[in-house]
Amino acid sequence: MAELNLTMSKGENKELDNTELINAINEMRANFTPETQNKVINLALRASFYVPAVMNKKTELVQGKDQRMKFEDKQTARFLLVSNSEKRTYFPAYTDKEHLKNFKTDQPFQGFVMRFGDLATLTEQTPKVEGFILNPDSEKLPFNKAMLANIKATLQELRRQQQAKAAEAAEKPNISVTTNPDPEE
């Protein structure tokens, strides 16, 4: 088993708790309806996941603010992939540390905490990857590029509708009329 170092993203200092998402996935598998599917998607959109990556450190010669040359370490992350039986590749995403420990590779890797949106963007920008898969050893829930594009389009449309409603509300004058109950005043 590869060495496992977990790195938390900036500001993240607690264990990820995706229990509600796991329960929703199990419920969706037991009773597949649009409602259970939407619940899984909505919970996943707000979730963060551990994504395994190998860190590479390169030393480069760079010019500092004082115009002097100095050596600087630059770290890059190479995200690891999994393949399914059809030879399609996915980014593995794990809902907790215990599931991440099941990831098998000969390379020492770190688990990076990534939000759903960041993982979707990474997927979108990587041509040879089909998508990402939640807990590839247990839940095996894929989010392929077509699904991610559909989710993105839906969210953009909702945002557009909310902005239109806000703009419409801002355009209405805020006038209130009061009547005087005593006509002689």
N, CA and C atoms as an extended XYZ file, in Angstrom:
555
Properties=species:S:1:pos:R:3:atomname:S:1:resname:S:1:resid:I:1 pbc="F F F"
N         0.852       -1.181        0.000 N   MET     1
C         0.000        0.000        0.000 CA  MET     1
C         0.888        1.230        0.000 C   MET     1
N         0.469        2.244       -0.714 N   ALA     2
C         1.244        3.481       -0.814 CA  ALA     2
C         1.170        4.264        0.488 C   ALA     2
N         2.190        5.096        0.675 N   GLU     3
C         2.207        5.985        1.839 CA  GLU     3
C         1.045        6.960        1.718 C   GLU     3
N         0.376        7.245        2.800 N   LEU     4
C        -0.795        8.108        2.778 CA  LEU     4
C        -0.563        9.322        3.664 C   LEU     4
N        -0.529       10.487        3.036 N   ASN     5
C        -0.443       11.747        3.767 CA  ASN     5
C        -1.671       12.560        3.388 C   ASN     5
N        -2.440       12.967        4.370 N   LEU     6
C        -3.629       13.753        4.086 CA  LEU     6
C        -3.316       15.223        4.277 C   LEU     6
N        -3.610       15.998        3.276 N   THR     7
C        -3.382       17.430        3.329 CA  THR     7
C        -4.736       18.117        3.269 C   THR     7
N        -4.971       18.994        4.208 N   MET     8
C        -6.234       19.716        4.227 CA  MET     8
C        -6.080       20.986        3.413 C   MET     8
N        -7.117       21.361        2.708 N   SER     9
C        -7.075       22.614        1.982 CA  SER     9
C        -7.087       23.759        2.984 C   SER     9
N        -6.737       24.918        2.527 N   LYS    10
C        -6.640       26.080        3.397 CA  LYS    10
C        -7.957       26.300        4.141 C   LYS    10
N        -7.867       26.473        5.440 N   GLY    11
C        -9.057       26.732        6.246 CA  GLY    11
C        -9.805       25.475        6.653 C   GLY    11
N        -9.396       24.342        6.166 N   GLU    12
C       -10.100       23.092        6.460 CA  GLU    12
C        -9.343       22.380        7.570 C   GLU    12
N        -9.918       22.234        8.742 N   ASN    13
C        -9.185       21.594        9.827 CA  ASN    13
C       -10.006       20.501       10.500 C   ASN    13
N       -11.065       20.093        9.880 N   LYS    14
C       -11.878       19.045       10.478 CA  LYS    14
C       -12.091       17.928        9.458 C   LYS    14
N       -12.501       16.810        9.965 N   GLU    15
C       -12.806       15.650        9.123 CA  GLU    15
C       -14.012       15.965        8.238 C   GLU    15
N       -13.955       15.504        6.995 N   LEU    16
C       -15.106       15.675        6.111 CA  LEU    16
C       -16.238       14.775        6.598 C   LEU    16
N       -17.436       15.306        6.591 N   ASP    17
C       -18.594       14.507        6.980 CA  ASP    17
C       -19.593       14.494        5.827 C   ASP    17
N       -19.545       13.432        5.054 N   ASN    18
C       -20.447       13.260        3.922 CA  ASN    18
C       -21.441       12.127        4.167 C   ASN    18
N       -21.749       11.895        5.438 N   THR    19
C       -22.673       10.819        5.816 CA  THR    19
C       -24.035       10.998        5.148 C   THR    19
N       -24.529       12.233        5.135 N   GLU    20
C       -25.840       12.495        4.535 CA  GLU    20
C       -25.825       12.173        3.037 C   GLU    20
N       -24.724       12.480        2.365 N   LEU    21
C       -24.587       12.167        0.939 CA  LEU    21
C       -24.562       10.655        0.716 C   LEU    21
N       -23.803        9.926        1.516 N   ILE    22
C       -23.736        8.456        1.387 CA  ILE    22
C       -25.121        7.852        1.596 C   ILE    22
N       -25.840        8.337        2.608 N   ASN    23
C       -27.202        7.839        2.857 CA  ASN    23
C       -28.120        8.146        1.682 C   ASN    23
N       -27.979        9.330        1.093 N   ALA    24
C       -28.815        9.707       -0.056 CA  ALA    24
C       -28.492        8.834       -1.271 C   ALA    24
N       -27.216        8.494       -1.461 N   ILE    25
C       -26.832        7.613       -2.574 CA  ILE    25
C       -27.464        6.236       -2.382 C   ILE    25
N       -27.394        5.711       -1.169 N   ASN    26
C       -28.002        4.403       -0.892 CA  ASN    26
C       -29.516        4.451       -1.094 C   ASN    26
N       -30.144        5.541       -0.658 N   GLU    27
C       -31.596        5.703       -0.845 CA  GLU    27
C       -31.931        5.781       -2.331 C   GLU    27
N       -31.113        6.504       -3.104 N   MET    28
C       -31.356        6.627       -4.543 CA  MET    28
C       -31.224        5.264       -5.230 C   MET    28
N       -30.255        4.475       -4.812 N   ARG    29
C       -30.067        3.152       -5.420 CA  ARG    29
C       -31.229        2.219       -5.078 C   ARG    29
N       -31.806        2.384       -3.901 N   ALA    30
C       -32.936        1.547       -3.492 CA  ALA    30
C       -34.236        1.996       -4.155 C   ALA    30
N       -34.360        3.290       -4.416 N   ASN    31
C       -35.592        3.838       -4.972 CA  ASN    31
C       -35.216        4.967       -5.929 C   ASN    31
N       -34.886        4.606       -7.166 N   PHE    32
C       -34.419        5.604       -8.135 CA  PHE    32
C       -35.589        6.406       -8.682 C   PHE    32
N       -35.668        7.647       -8.247 N   THR    33
C       -36.687        8.581       -8.726 CA  THR    33
C       -35.995        9.923       -8.998 C   THR    33
N       -36.645       10.823       -9.725 N   PRO    34
C       -36.048       12.152       -9.915 CA  PRO    34
C       -35.777       12.860       -8.574 C   PRO    34
N       -36.634       12.629       -7.583 N   GLU    35
C       -36.461       13.285       -6.281 CA  GLU    35
C       -35.200       12.784       -5.569 C   GLU    35
N       -34.999       11.452       -5.562 N   THR    36
C       -33.812       10.921       -4.887 CA  THR    36
C       -32.542       11.297       -5.653 C   THR    36
N       -32.628       11.341       -6.978 N   GLN    37
C       -31.480       11.749       -7.782 CA  GLN    37
C       -31.136       13.221       -7.517 C   GLN    37
N       -32.135       14.082       -7.468 N   ASN    38
C       -31.908       15.502       -7.192 CA  ASN    38
C       -31.318       15.714       -5.803 C   ASN    38
N       -31.760       14.916       -4.847 N   LYS    39
C       -31.218       15.038       -3.488 CA  LYS    39
C       -29.730       14.722       -3.480 C   LYS    39
N       -29.323       13.666       -4.189 N   VAL    40
C       -27.911       13.298       -4.270 CA  VAL    40
C       -27.116       14.423       -4.929 C   VAL    40
N       -27.621       14.940       -6.025 N   ILE    41
C       -26.911       16.014       -6.738 CA  ILE    41
C       -26.783       17.250       -5.863 C   ILE    41
N       -27.858       17.647       -5.195 N   ASN    42
C       -27.817       18.834       -4.338 CA  ASN    42
C       -26.847       18.665       -3.172 C   ASN    42
N       -26.809       17.486       -2.573 N   LEU    43
C       -25.856       17.236       -1.486 CA  LEU    43
C       -24.418       17.207       -2.015 C   LEU    43
N       -24.220       16.600       -3.180 N   ALA    44
C       -22.878       16.531       -3.770 CA  ALA    44
C       -22.359       17.928       -4.118 C   ALA    44
N       -23.237       18.797       -4.592 N   LEU    45
C       -22.838       20.160       -4.950 CA  LEU    45
C       -22.252       20.922       -3.761 C   LEU    45
N       -22.713       20.623       -2.563 N   ARG    46
C       -22.235       21.314       -1.361 CA  ARG    46
C       -21.102       20.567       -0.658 C   ARG    46
N       -20.719       19.423       -1.187 N   ALA    47
C       -19.746       18.558       -0.511 CA  ALA    47
C       -18.306       18.844       -0.941 C   ALA    47
N       -17.388       18.384       -0.101 N   SER    48
C       -15.965       18.368       -0.409 CA  SER    48
C       -15.495       16.923       -0.347 C   SER    48
N       -14.440       16.626       -1.105 N   PHE    49
C       -13.969       15.257       -1.226 CA  PHE    49
C       -12.447       15.207       -1.144 C   PHE    49
N       -11.919       14.044       -0.782 N   TYR    50
C       -10.478       13.803       -0.831 CA  TYR    50
C       -10.150       13.293       -2.225 C   TYR    50
N        -9.187       13.927       -2.882 N   VAL    51
C        -8.752       13.526       -4.213 CA  VAL    51
C        -7.256       13.198       -4.132 C   VAL    51
N        -6.852       11.963       -4.481 N   PRO    52
C        -5.440       11.589       -4.370 CA  PRO    52
C        -4.586       12.235       -5.467 C   PRO    52
N        -3.415       12.717       -5.045 N   ALA    53
C        -2.471       13.329       -5.980 CA  ALA    53
C        -1.048       13.088       -5.503 C   ALA    53
N        -0.143       13.083       -6.443 N   VAL    54
C         1.286       12.947       -6.155 CA  VAL    54
C         1.895       14.338       -6.270 C   VAL    54
N         2.637       14.725       -5.234 N   MET    55
C         3.292       16.027       -5.228 CA  MET    55
C         4.679       15.906       -5.841 C   MET    55
N         5.003       16.835       -6.716 N   ASN    56
C         6.332       16.922       -7.311 CA  ASN    56
C         6.921       18.270       -6.935 C   ASN    56
N         8.166       18.250       -6.540 N   LYS    57
C         8.836       19.495       -6.183 CA  LYS    57
C         9.970       19.722       -7.170 C   LYS    57
N         9.968       20.897       -7.804 N   LYS    58
C        11.039       21.280       -8.722 CA  LYS    58
C        11.704       22.528       -8.162 C   LYS    58
N        13.009       22.595       -8.311 N   THR    59
C        13.727       23.792       -7.914 CA  THR    59
C        14.024       24.585       -9.180 C   THR    59
N        13.601       25.852       -9.177 N   GLU    60
C        13.798       26.712      -10.336 CA  GLU    60
C        14.590       27.939       -9.932 C   GLU    60
N        15.277       28.498      -10.908 N   LEU    61
C        16.013       29.734      -10.709 CA  LEU    61
C        15.080       30.877      -11.115 C   LEU    61
N        14.759       31.769      -10.166 N   VAL    62
C        13.832       32.870      -10.435 CA  VAL    62
C        14.447       34.186       -9.983 C   VAL    62
N        13.977       35.257      -10.595 N   GLN    63
C        14.461       36.585      -10.236 CA  GLN    63
C        13.565       37.158       -9.148 C   GLN    63
N        14.171       37.593       -8.052 N   GLY    64
C        13.429       38.143       -6.929 CA  GLY    64
C        13.096       39.613       -7.134 C   GLY    64
N        12.387       40.207       -6.173 N   LYS    65
C        12.004       41.614       -6.240 CA  LYS    65
C        13.227       42.525       -6.231 C   LYS    65
N        14.291       42.061       -5.614 N   ASP    66
C        15.525       42.861       -5.539 CA  ASP    66
C        16.415       42.653       -6.771 C   ASP    66
N        15.867       42.054       -7.811 N   GLN    67
C        16.542       41.802       -9.085 CA  GLN    67
C        17.664       40.760       -8.995 C   GLN    67
N        17.766       40.069       -7.891 N   ARG    68
C        18.769       39.015       -7.734 CA  ARG    68
C        18.142       37.672       -8.076 C   ARG    68
N        18.958       36.792       -8.584 N   MET    69
C        18.503       35.452       -8.918 CA  MET    69
C        18.596       34.577       -7.672 C   MET    69
N        17.581       33.723       -7.488 N   LYS    70
C        17.599       32.812       -6.354 CA  LYS    70
C        16.896       31.512       -6.742 C   LYS    70
N        17.182       30.472       -5.980 N   PHE    71
C        16.521       29.195       -6.213 CA  PHE    71
C        15.225       29.160       -5.414 C   PHE    71
N        14.167       28.669       -6.047 N   GLU    72
C        12.864       28.598       -5.387 CA  GLU    72
C        12.236       27.244       -5.682 C   GLU    72
N        11.665       26.642       -4.651 N   ASP    73
C        10.975       25.365       -4.839 CA  ASP    73
C         9.565       25.622       -5.341 C   ASP    73
N         9.192       24.898       -6.366 N   LYS    74
C         7.843       25.016       -6.925 CA  LYS    74
C         7.197       23.640       -6.865 C   LYS    74
N         6.056       23.553       -6.198 N   GLN    75
C         5.373       22.271       -6.077 CA  GLN    75
C         4.218       22.193       -7.073 C   GLN    75
N         4.079       21.030       -7.653 N   THR    76
C         2.949       20.765       -8.533 CA  THR    76
C         2.291       19.462       -8.080 C   THR    76
N         1.001       19.376       -8.322 N   ALA    77
C         0.254       18.164       -7.972 CA  ALA    77
C        -0.151       17.457       -9.259 C   ALA    77
N         0.057       16.158       -9.288 N   ARG    78
C        -0.401       15.325      -10.401 CA  ARG    78
C        -1.495       14.425       -9.847 C   ARG    78
N        -2.718       14.677      -10.291 N   PHE    79
C        -3.857       13.915       -9.781 CA  PHE    79
C        -3.870       12.526      -10.395 C   PHE    79
N        -4.148       11.548       -9.558 N   LEU    80
C        -4.157       10.157       -9.989 CA  LEU    80
C        -5.529        9.788      -10.547 C   LEU    80
N        -5.549        8.787      -11.403 N   LEU    81
C        -6.779        8.385      -12.091 CA  LEU    81
C        -7.099        6.920      -11.825 C   LEU    81
N        -8.350        6.561      -12.033 N   VAL    82
C        -8.792        5.172      -12.015 CA  VAL    82
C        -9.473        4.887      -13.350 C   VAL    82
N        -9.493        3.621      -13.739 N   SER    83
C       -10.141        3.215      -14.996 CA  SER    83
C       -11.236        2.218      -14.694 C   SER    83
N       -12.274        2.241      -15.536 N   ASN    84
C       -13.327        1.240      -15.386 CA  ASN    84
C       -13.119        0.123      -16.409 C   ASN    84
N       -14.042       -0.810      -16.464 N   SER    85
C       -13.884       -1.978      -17.343 CA  SER    85
C       -13.890       -1.594      -18.828 C   SER    85
N       -14.476       -0.437      -19.170 N   GLU    86
C       -14.472        0.023      -20.569 CA  GLU    86
C       -13.245        0.865      -20.888 C   GLU    86
N       -12.259        0.880      -19.983 N   LYS    87
C       -11.007        1.631      -20.146 CA  LYS    87
C       -11.226        3.145      -20.170 C   LYS    87
N       -12.270        3.614      -19.513 N   ARG    88
C       -12.500        5.055      -19.373 CA  ARG    88
C       -11.885        5.508      -18.059 C   ARG    88
N       -11.256        6.671      -18.086 N   THR    89
C       -10.552        7.140      -16.896 CA  THR    89
C       -11.355        8.212      -16.166 C   THR    89
N       -11.240        8.177      -14.843 N   TYR    90
C       -11.948        9.098      -13.954 CA  TYR    90
C       -11.002        9.556      -12.850 C   TYR    90
N       -11.280       10.735      -12.336 N   PHE    91
C       -10.629       11.157      -11.098 CA  PHE    91
C       -11.360       10.459       -9.959 C   PHE    91
N       -10.651        9.790       -9.067 N   PRO    92
C       -11.329        9.222       -7.894 CA  PRO    92
C       -11.542       10.322       -6.856 C   PRO    92
N       -12.699       10.320       -6.232 N   ALA    93
C       -13.016       11.287       -5.179 CA  ALA    93
C       -13.606       10.501       -4.016 C   ALA    93
N       -13.083       10.757       -2.837 N   TYR    94
C       -13.483        9.977       -1.666 CA  TYR    94
C       -14.202       10.860       -0.656 C   TYR    94
N       -15.239       10.292       -0.068 N   THR    95
C       -16.076       11.055        0.863 CA  THR    95
C       -15.476       11.165        2.249 C   THR    95
N       -14.497       10.309        2.588 N   ASP    96
C       -13.862       10.380        3.912 CA  ASP    96
C       -12.489        9.709        3.864 C   ASP    96
N       -11.745        9.841        4.955 N   LYS    97
C       -10.380        9.285        5.025 CA  LYS    97
C       -10.389        7.761        4.927 C   LYS    97
N       -11.386        7.127        5.526 N   GLU    98
C       -11.435        5.659        5.502 CA  GLU    98
C       -11.557        5.131        4.078 C   GLU    98
N       -12.399        5.764        3.264 N   HIS    99
C       -12.520        5.344        1.872 CA  HIS    99
C       -11.230        5.642        1.108 C   HIS    99
N       -10.590        6.774        1.398 N   LEU   100
C        -9.347        7.139        0.723 CA  LEU   100
C        -8.246        6.116        0.995 C   LEU   100
N        -8.245        5.523        2.178 N   LYS   101
C        -7.226        4.522        2.517 CA  LYS   101
C        -7.305        3.298        1.602 C   LYS   101
N        -8.452        3.074        0.959 N   ASN   102
C        -8.614        1.935        0.052 CA  ASN   102
C        -8.009        2.184       -1.330 C   ASN   102
N        -7.600        3.432       -1.610 N   PHE   103
C        -7.007        3.742       -2.909 CA  PHE   103
C        -5.657        3.041       -3.011 C   PHE   103
N        -5.463        2.281       -4.073 N   LYS   104
C        -4.247        1.486       -4.224 CA  LYS   104
C        -3.387        2.041       -5.358 C   LYS   104
N        -2.136        2.323       -5.007 N   THR   105
C        -1.134        2.753       -5.973 CA  THR   105
C         0.234        2.512       -5.360 C   THR   105
N         1.239        2.396       -6.214 N   ASP   106
C         2.603        2.209       -5.725 CA  ASP   106
C         3.276        3.542       -5.410 C   ASP   106
N         2.629        4.620       -5.771 N   GLN   107
C         3.203        5.949       -5.591 CA  GLN   107
C         2.746        6.563       -4.271 C   GLN   107
N         3.643        7.275       -3.583 N   PRO   108
C         3.200        7.980       -2.370 CA  PRO   108
C         2.292        9.145       -2.787 C   PRO   108
N         1.103        9.202       -2.223 N   PHE   109
C         0.153       10.239       -2.620 CA  PHE   109
C        -0.359       10.974       -1.399 C   PHE   109
N        -0.986       12.092       -1.660 N   GLN   110
C        -1.639       12.881       -0.626 CA  GLN   110
C        -3.100       13.043       -1.013 C   GLN   110
N        -3.952       13.152       -0.022 N   GLY   111
C        -5.363       13.399       -0.281 CA  GLY   111
C        -5.650       14.886       -0.158 C   GLY   111
N        -6.015       15.514       -1.250 N   PHE   112
C        -6.335       16.935       -1.249 CA  PHE   112
C        -7.835       17.120       -1.135 C   PHE   112
N        -8.241       18.055       -0.318 N   VAL   113
C        -9.663       18.341       -0.167 CA  VAL   113
C       -10.083       19.285       -1.287 C   VAL   113
N       -11.069       18.835       -2.068 N   MET   114
C       -11.577       19.644       -3.172 CA  MET   114
C       -13.093       19.696       -3.096 C   MET   114
N       -13.626       20.867       -3.382 N   ARG   115
C       -15.077       21.025       -3.446 CA  ARG   115
C       -15.578       20.470       -4.780 C   ARG   115
N       -16.868       20.165       -4.832 N   PHE   116
C       -17.482       19.604       -6.036 CA  PHE   116
C       -17.188       20.477       -7.255 C   PHE   116
N       -17.389       21.789       -7.122 N   GLY   117
C       -17.190       22.700       -8.251 CA  GLY   117
C       -15.767       22.703       -8.761 C   GLY   117
N       -14.798       22.632       -7.844 N   ASP   118
C       -13.389       22.595       -8.249 CA  ASP   118
C       -13.066       21.299       -8.977 C   ASP   118
N       -13.623       20.212       -8.495 N   LEU   119
C       -13.410       18.912       -9.132 CA  LEU   119
C       -14.073       18.872      -10.509 C   LEU   119
N       -15.248       19.483      -10.628 N   ALA   120
C       -15.934       19.556      -11.925 CA  ALA   120
C       -15.115       20.387      -12.910 C   ALA   120
N       -14.543       21.494      -12.453 N   THR   121
C       -13.707       22.343      -13.318 CA  THR   121
C       -12.460       21.595      -13.761 C   THR   121
N       -11.814       20.884      -12.838 N   LEU   122
C       -10.642       20.083      -13.178 CA  LEU   122
C       -11.006       19.044      -14.234 C   LEU   122
N       -12.144       18.406      -14.070 N   THR   123
C       -12.616       17.406      -15.033 CA  THR   123
C       -12.847       18.039      -16.398 C   THR   123
N       -13.492       19.195      -16.384 N   GLU   124
C       -13.807       19.904      -17.629 CA  GLU   124
C       -12.527       20.289      -18.390 C   GLU   124
N       -11.468       20.590      -17.665 N   GLN   125
C       -10.220       21.048      -18.279 CA  GLN   125
C        -9.266       19.910      -18.642 C   GLN   125
N        -9.641       18.677      -18.357 N   THR   126
C        -8.767       17.529      -18.639 CA  THR   126
C        -9.402       16.692      -19.740 C   THR   126
N        -8.885       16.797      -20.971 N   PRO   127
C        -9.538       16.178      -22.128 CA  PRO   127
C        -9.713       14.662      -22.071 C   PRO   127
N        -8.743       13.920      -21.567 N   LYS   128
C        -8.813       12.453      -21.645 CA  LYS   128
C        -9.498       11.816      -20.445 C   LYS   128
N       -10.123       12.623      -19.621 N   VAL   129
C       -10.816       12.112      -18.437 CA  VAL   129
C       -12.322       12.198      -18.682 C   VAL   129
N       -13.028       11.126      -18.348 N   GLU   130
C       -14.476       11.065      -18.566 CA  GLU   130
C       -15.271       11.827      -17.509 C   GLU   130
N       -14.696       11.946      -16.301 N   GLY   131
C       -15.406       12.589      -15.200 CA  GLY   131
C       -14.727       12.248      -13.894 C   GLY   131
N       -15.504       12.241      -12.821 N   PHE   132
C       -14.971       11.764      -11.548 CA  PHE   132
C       -15.964       10.796      -10.946 C   PHE   132
N       -15.458        9.946      -10.061 N   ILE   133
C       -16.286        8.895       -9.487 CA  ILE   133
C       -16.137        8.933       -7.965 C   ILE   133
N       -17.268        8.975       -7.280 N   LEU   134
C       -17.258        8.999       -5.813 CA  LEU   134
C       -17.062        7.595       -5.272 C   LEU   134
N       -16.102        7.472       -4.373 N   ASN   135
C       -15.786        6.203       -3.712 CA  ASN   135
C       -15.760        5.042       -4.715 C   ASN   135
N       -14.735        5.003       -5.580 N   PRO   136
C       -14.706        3.976       -6.634 CA  PRO   136
C       -14.683        2.540       -6.140 C   PRO   136
N       -14.388        2.314       -4.863 N   ASP   137
C       -14.366        0.947       -4.339 CA  ASP   137
C       -15.684        0.525       -3.699 C   ASP   137
N       -16.576        1.494       -3.443 N   SER   138
C       -17.823        1.118       -2.771 CA  SER   138
C       -19.040        1.711       -3.496 C   SER   138
N       -19.312        2.980       -3.349 N   GLU   139
C       -20.505        3.580       -3.966 CA  GLU   139
C       -20.424        3.642       -5.488 C   GLU   139
N       -19.224        3.862       -6.006 N   LYS   140
C       -18.994        3.880       -7.462 CA  LYS   140
C       -19.978        4.797       -8.189 C   LYS   140
N       -20.155        6.004       -7.669 N   LEU   141
C       -21.104        6.939       -8.279 CA  LEU   141
C       -20.364        7.872       -9.236 C   LEU   141
N       -20.582        7.684      -10.558 N   PRO   142
C       -19.863        8.521      -11.526 CA  PRO   142
C       -20.580        9.844      -11.802 C   PRO   142
N       -19.793       10.865      -12.043 N   PHE   143
C       -20.255       12.146      -12.558 CA  PHE   143
C       -19.455       12.370      -13.839 C   PHE   143
N       -20.071       12.026      -14.990 N   ASN   144
C       -19.343       12.176      -16.243 CA  ASN   144
C       -19.482       13.603      -16.774 C   ASN   144
N       -18.746       13.911      -17.825 N   LYS   145
C       -18.720       15.276      -18.357 CA  LYS   145
C       -20.099       15.745      -18.823 C   LYS   145
N       -20.880       14.859      -19.395 N   ALA   146
C       -22.219       15.243      -19.856 CA  ALA   146
C       -23.103       15.632      -18.669 C   ALA   146
N       -23.049       14.840      -17.587 N   MET   147
C       -23.826       15.169      -16.379 CA  MET   147
C       -23.366       16.496      -15.788 C   MET   147
N       -22.050       16.690      -15.733 N   LEU   148
C       -21.503       17.920      -15.164 CA  LEU   148
C       -21.901       19.136      -15.999 C   LEU   148
N       -21.912       18.983      -17.328 N   ALA   149
C       -22.334       20.079      -18.200 CA  ALA   149
C       -23.810       20.408      -17.981 C   ALA   149
N       -24.631       19.377      -17.788 N   ASN   150
C       -26.060       19.569      -17.529 CA  ASN   150
C       -26.276       20.276      -16.187 C   ASN   150
N       -25.550       19.851      -15.159 N   ILE   151
C       -25.650       20.479      -13.837 CA  ILE   151
C       -25.219       21.946      -13.928 C   ILE   151
N       -24.121       22.193      -14.637 N   LYS   152
C       -23.609       23.563      -14.792 CA  LYS   152
C       -24.632       24.449      -15.504 C   LYS   152
N       -25.231       23.939      -16.581 N   ALA   153
C       -26.232       24.711      -17.328 CA  ALA   153
C       -27.451       25.007      -16.458 C   ALA   153
N       -27.882       24.035      -15.679 N   THR   154
C       -29.023       24.228      -14.785 CA  THR   154
C       -28.721       25.291      -13.739 C   THR   154
N       -27.530       25.234      -13.152 N   LEU   155
C       -27.144       26.224      -12.140 CA  LEU   155
C       -27.031       27.619      -12.742 C   LEU   155
N       -26.496       27.718      -13.962 N   GLN   156
C       -26.391       29.020      -14.624 CA  GLN   156
C       -27.774       29.594      -14.918 C   GLN   156
N       -28.701       28.753      -15.332 N   GLU   157
C       -30.065       29.216      -15.602 CA  GLU   157
C       -30.748       29.685      -14.320 C   GLU   157
N       -30.579       28.937      -13.232 N   LEU   158
C       -31.152       29.353      -11.947 CA  LEU   158
C       -30.563       30.686      -11.489 C   LEU   158
N       -29.261       30.844      -11.646 N   ARG   159
C       -28.601       32.098      -11.267 CA  ARG   159
C       -29.123       33.254      -12.111 C   ARG   159
N       -29.315       33.015      -13.426 N   ARG   160
C       -29.844       34.043      -14.318 CA  ARG   160
C       -31.254       34.448      -13.897 C   ARG   160
N       -32.090       33.461      -13.555 N   GLN   161
C       -33.453       33.747      -13.104 CA  GLN   161
C       -33.461       34.543      -11.806 C   GLN   161
N       -32.575       34.181      -10.871 N   GLN   162
C       -32.494       34.917       -9.599 CA  GLN   162
C       -32.040       36.351       -9.829 C   GLN   162
N       -31.086       36.557      -10.725 N   GLN   163
C       -30.614       37.907      -11.019 CA  GLN   163
C       -31.712       38.731      -11.683 C   GLN   163
N       -32.497       38.085      -12.573 N   ALA   164
C       -33.603       38.794      -13.228 CA  ALA   164
C       -34.654       39.205      -12.202 C   ALA   164
N       -34.978       38.314      -11.255 N   LYS   165
C       -35.943       38.655      -10.209 CA  LYS   165
C       -35.421       39.784       -9.327 C   LYS   165
N       -34.138       39.745       -8.987 N   ALA   166
C       -33.545       40.795       -8.153 CA  ALA   166
C       -33.547       42.130       -8.884 C   ALA   166
N       -33.252       42.111      -10.176 N   ALA   167
C       -33.254       43.345      -10.965 CA  ALA   167
C       -34.666       43.899      -11.086 C   ALA   167
N       -35.630       43.006      -11.257 N   GLU   168
C       -37.027       43.424      -11.365 CA  GLU   168
C       -37.505       44.045      -10.052 C   GLU   168
N       -37.134       43.447       -8.949 N   ALA   169
C       -37.517       43.978       -7.640 CA  ALA   169
C       -36.853       45.321       -7.384 C   ALA   169
N       -35.651       45.513       -7.871 N   ALA   170
C       -34.934       46.774       -7.660 CA  ALA   170
C       -35.525       47.900       -8.500 C   ALA   170
N       -36.148       47.554       -9.634 N   GLU   171
C       -36.723       48.562      -10.518 CA  GLU   171
C       -38.062       49.090      -10.025 C   GLU   171
N       -38.758       48.348       -9.200 N   LYS   172
C       -40.077       48.797       -8.725 CA  LYS   172
C       -39.905       49.923       -7.727 C   LYS   172
N       -40.685       50.974       -7.880 N   PRO   173
C       -40.573       52.071       -6.908 CA  PRO   173
C       -41.101       51.630       -5.546 C   PRO   173
N       -40.503       52.157       -4.528 N   ASN   174
C       -40.892       51.820       -3.165 CA  ASN   174
C       -41.763       52.949       -2.635 C   ASN   174
N       -43.016       52.955       -3.059 N   ILE   175
C       -43.951       54.009       -2.686 CA  ILE   175
C       -45.050       53.407       -1.836 C   ILE   175
N       -45.346       54.087       -0.762 N   SER   176
C       -46.480       53.645        0.038 CA  SER   176
C       -47.438       54.822        0.172 C   SER   176
N       -48.700       54.529        0.087 N   VAL   177
C       -49.739       55.547        0.164 CA  VAL   177
C       -50.505       55.364        1.462 C   VAL   177
N       -50.642       56.438        2.181 N   THR   178
C       -51.448       56.371        3.389 CA  THR   178
C       -52.614       57.345        3.227 C   THR   178
N       -53.715       56.987        3.794 N   THR   179
C       -54.880       57.876        3.731 CA  THR   179
C       -55.118       58.449        5.123 C   THR   179
N       -55.555       59.644        5.103 N   ASN   180
C       -55.856       60.325        6.355 CA  ASN   180
C       -57.303       60.002        6.721 C   ASN   180
N       -57.554       59.373        7.858 N   PRO   181
C       -58.931       58.999        8.188 CA  PRO   181
C       -59.830       60.214        8.482 C   PRO   181
N       -59.247       61.335        8.837 N   ASP   182
C       -60.045       62.528        9.132 CA  ASP   182
C       -59.900       63.481        7.953 C   ASP   182
N       -60.926       63.653        7.140 N   PRO   183
C       -60.823       64.469        5.925 CA  PRO   183
C       -60.620       65.966        6.231 C   PRO   183
N       -60.934       66.438        7.423 N   GLU   184
C       -60.794       67.856        7.706 CA  GLU   184
C       -59.371       68.239        8.063 C   GLU   184
N       -58.485       67.346        8.229 N   GLU   185
C       -57.089       67.684        8.553 CA  GLU   185
C       -56.269       67.946        7.356 C   GLU   185
